[in-house]
Amino acid sequence: MHTSAPLIIANWKSNFSWEQAKNWADSFSRLQSQNHTYIICPPFPLLGAVQGHDFAIGVQDLSPFEAGAYTGAVSPQNLDGLNVTYALLGHSERRMYFAETSHSVAQKVELAFAHGITPIVCVDMEQVSEQSAALSGLSAQQRATLVIAYEPVHSISTFGGKEDPIQVTLQNIEKIKGAFECETVLYGGSVSPDNSLTYLQPESISGLLVGGASLDPKQFAQI
Ligand code: PGA
C-alpha cells in the first residue's frame, strides 16, 4: 500500500493548441480519479488554458536565472498567478536536444525551491552520479520534497519504448534513492493503461510520468 496518493504526471511536450488544451482539461476533469494526485505539464503558452481544475499544474522547464535580461527564458516571476506548483527539470529531451547539463538542472532546482515550486528531476541511470553530485548542496528538508523521475531513455516511447523487467526497474529505483537521499521516485517511459499497474503496485514507486499516453484524456484517466 502506498502511504500517499500516487503522483501521475502528464508531460504534453510540445503538443496542442490553446483550444485543444482547454478541451483536454474539460474532458479530463470529468474523468479523473480521486485516488491519484495529477500534475499536468503543458507547454508554457498553454498554462493559461488549464486553470481552474482539480489538478496541479507544472512546467516542462524553467530558467536557471531569476527574472532579468535572459531573452527567451521563463523565470519564476513570469509564472506568478498561473498556479504552477511543479517543474519538470532535466528531461532527457532537454538534455539531448537543448544541451541541458546536470549543472544547469541543479541551478534550476535551486531556483524552483526558492520560489516554492517542487522540482521533478528526470534522470536515466547514466546521469545519476553526475546529477546527484550537482545536487549535493540540498538540505534534508529539500531532499524530503524533491521528486526524481526515473526515465530510462530506451524506454521512452519515441526512443524505442523498450521496457526493462520490473526487477531491474526496482533495483535502479533503490540506487536512485540512495544517490539522491530522497524518498519520492517516479517511473516514466511508455506508461499506458496496459502496464500502469505493474509500476503502480510496488511501494517503492511513488507515481508515473506519462508522455504519449497523456495526450488522450480518456487514456490518461485510465492510468
Ligand atoms: P512516453 O514519454 O510516455 O511517451 O514514453 C515519457 C516522457 O518522455 O516523459
Boltz pocket constraint, residues with backbone or C-beta under 6 A from the ligand:
constraints:
  - pocket:
      binder: B
      contacts: [[A, 11], [A, 151], [A, 155], [A, 156], [A, 157], [A, 158], [A, 188], [A, 189], [A, 190], [A, 191], [A, 209], [A, 210], [A, 211], [A, 212], [A, 213]]
      max_distance: 6.0
